[in-house]
Amino acid sequence: MNKSNKKSPKKENKPLENDNKNTKSTRRKIEDILDKRNFDKLFDL
């Protein structure tokens, strides 16, 4: 419990803008892969 609590604040310190950009780009990649139905790439993110 203590170890995980120490690590979580570091993640929260990341700028929200960067997190949003990363989420959008990753989501876009997943959507593209699902459109192509190329599930091999899904695990290669």
Secondary structure, 3 states (H helix, E strand, C coil): CHHHHHHHHHHHCCCHHHHHHHHHHHHHHHHHHHHHCCHHHHCCC
